[in-house]
């Protein structure tokens, strides 16, 4: 089992951060587009090759995010219409998220088998997540899923603060 740590840099305008392993070595680099439409997050390996891409759909009534891994769309996160509380769904072939993914405390299953676990690290500066990779073949997908959920949460927080002005 491999453990990864995702720590976002607070106040980073472009959304740049790294994913590290237990020895604090950089494993992935994440770069968000700055002032670009559509908004994207690129996940690159240590050779700076893009291994995943998260894209926010523009001109949509409700927010929707696509996640591609190695050029193939693997999942979609979309906001559902509701009056009381924001509700999102994750659509992915054979991949299921169980637990409280909004609070970053969940398990990732593929065809009923646990392939990864995610939990938020508390008492840290910025958002930090511990990601346990049980099936190493799913490492890139799980990493992209965590970054995508965090992107959805940041988008929701920005929309909420803009609405309260």
C-alpha positions as CSV (number, residue, x, y, z in Angstrom):
1,X,0.0,0.0,0.0
2,X,1.3,3.4,-1.0
3,X,0.5,6.7,0.7
4,X,0.4,10.0,-1.0
5,X,-0.1,13.5,0.5
6,X,-1.8,16.4,-1.3
7,X,-1.2,19.8,0.2
8,X,-2.5,22.9,-1.6
9,X,-0.6,26.1,-1.3
10,X,-2.8,28.7,0.3
11,X,-3.2,31.9,-1.7
12,X,-1.9,30.4,-4.9
13,X,-3.7,32.2,-7.8
14,X,-2.9,29.6,-10.4
15,X,-3.6,26.6,-8.2
16,X,-0.1,25.0,-8.3
17,X,0.7,22.3,-5.8
18,X,2.4,18.9,-5.5
19,X,1.5,15.4,-4.5
20,X,4.2,13.8,-2.3
21,X,4.9,10.3,-1.1
22,X,5.8,9.2,2.5
23,X,9.4,10.3,2.0
24,X,8.2,13.8,0.9
25,X,9.4,13.3,-2.6
26,X,7.3,14.9,-5.4
27,X,5.3,12.4,-7.3
28,X,2.9,14.6,-9.2
29,X,2.7,18.2,-10.1
30,X,-0.7,19.9,-10.3
31,X,-1.2,23.1,-12.2
32,X,-4.4,25.0,-12.6
33,X,-5.1,27.4,-15.5
34,X,-5.1,31.0,-14.5
35,X,-7.6,33.4,-16.2
36,X,-8.4,30.7,-18.8
37,X,-11.7,29.4,-20.1
38,X,-12.4,26.6,-19.6
39,X,-10.8,26.3,-16.2
40,X,-8.5,23.2,-16.1
41,X,-6.2,21.4,-13.8
42,X,-3.3,19.4,-15.3
43,X,-1.7,16.6,-13.3
44,X,1.8,15.7,-14.4
45,X,4.3,13.0,-13.4
46,X,7.9,13.8,-12.4
47,X,8.9,13.9,-16.1
48,X,6.3,16.7,-16.5
49,X,4.2,14.5,-18.8
50,X,0.5,15.1,-18.3
51,X,-1.2,12.0,-16.9
52,X,-4.6,13.5,-16.0
53,X,-6.7,16.6,-16.9
54,X,-9.7,18.1,-15.0
55,X,-11.9,20.5,-17.0
56,X,-14.8,22.6,-15.8
57,X,-17.6,22.7,-18.4
58,X,-18.4,26.3,-19.4
59,X,-21.8,27.7,-20.2
60,X,-23.6,25.1,-18.2
61,X,-26.7,25.7,-16.1
62,X,-25.2,23.6,-13.3
63,X,-21.4,23.1,-12.7
64,X,-19.9,20.0,-14.3
65,X,-16.3,18.7,-14.3
66,X,-14.7,16.1,-16.5
67,X,-11.7,14.0,-15.5
68,X,-9.5,12.5,-18.1
69,X,-6.7,10.0,-17.3
70,X,-4.1,9.3,-20.0
71,X,-6.4,10.9,-22.6
72,X,-9.5,8.9,-21.7
73,X,-12.5,10.4,-19.8
74,X,-12.9,8.3,-16.7
75,X,-15.3,10.2,-14.5
76,X,-17.6,13.2,-14.3
77,X,-18.6,15.2,-11.3
78,X,-21.8,17.3,-11.7
79,X,-24.0,19.4,-9.5
80,X,-27.6,18.2,-9.1
81,X,-30.5,20.6,-9.0
82,X,-31.7,21.0,-5.4
83,X,-33.2,23.8,-3.4
84,X,-31.7,23.3,0.1
85,X,-28.2,21.9,0.0
86,X,-25.6,21.6,-2.8
87,X,-25.7,18.0,-4.1
88,X,-23.1,16.5,-6.5
89,X,-22.9,13.2,-8.1
90,X,-19.8,11.3,-9.4
91,X,-20.3,9.2,-12.6
92,X,-17.6,6.7,-13.4
93,X,-17.6,3.3,-15.0
94,X,-17.0,0.7,-12.4
95,X,-15.7,3.3,-9.8
96,X,-17.7,4.1,-6.7
97,X,-17.1,6.6,-3.9
98,X,-18.4,5.6,-0.5
99,X,-18.3,7.9,2.5
100,X,-18.4,11.6,2.9
101,X,-16.6,12.8,-0.1
102,X,-17.6,16.4,0.5
103,X,-15.6,16.4,3.7
104,X,-12.8,14.3,2.1
105,X,-13.3,11.2,4.1
106,X,-14.1,8.3,1.8
107,X,-13.2,5.1,0.1
108,X,-12.8,4.5,-3.6
109,X,-14.1,1.2,-4.9
110,X,-13.7,-0.4,-8.3
111,X,-16.2,-3.2,-9.0
112,X,-16.9,-3.5,-5.3
113,X,-13.2,-3.8,-4.2
114,X,-11.6,-1.0,-2.2
115,X,-8.7,0.5,-4.2
116,X,-8.0,3.6,-2.2
117,X,-8.9,5.7,0.9
118,X,-8.9,9.4,1.3
119,X,-9.0,11.5,4.5
120,X,-8.5,15.1,5.2
121,X,-5.6,16.0,7.5
122,X,-6.8,18.4,10.2
123,X,-4.9,21.3,11.8
124,X,-2.8,22.1,8.7
125,X,-2.3,25.4,6.8
126,X,-4.3,25.0,3.6
127,X,-6.1,21.8,2.6
128,X,-4.1,18.7,3.1
129,X,-5.2,15.1,2.2
130,X,-3.8,11.7,2.9
131,X,-4.5,9.3,0.1
132,X,-3.9,5.6,0.6
133,X,-3.5,3.7,-2.6
134,X,-4.3,0.0,-2.2
135,X,-4.4,-0.9,-5.9
136,X,-1.4,0.9,-7.5
137,X,-2.9,0.7,-11.0
138,X,-5.6,3.1,-9.8
139,X,-3.1,5.7,-8.4
140,X,-3.5,8.3,-11.1
141,X,-7.3,8.0,-11.2
142,X,-7.6,8.3,-7.4
143,X,-5.2,11.3,-7.4
144,X,-7.2,12.9,-10.1
145,X,-10.4,12.2,-8.3
146,X,-9.2,14.0,-5.1
147,X,-7.9,17.0,-7.1
148,X,-11.3,17.1,-9.0
149,X,-13.3,17.0,-5.8
150,X,-11.2,19.7,-4.3
151,X,-11.7,21.8,-7.4
152,X,-15.5,21.3,-7.2
153,X,-15.3,22.4,-3.5
154,X,-13.3,25.5,-4.3
155,X,-15.7,26.4,-7.1
156,X,-18.7,26.0,-4.8
157,X,-16.9,28.2,-2.1
158,X,-16.2,30.9,-4.7
159,X,-19.8,30.8,-5.9
160,X,-21.1,31.0,-2.3
161,X,-18.9,34.0,-1.4
162,X,-19.9,35.8,-4.6
163,X,-23.6,35.2,-3.9
164,X,-23.3,36.7,-0.4
165,X,-21.8,40.0,-1.6
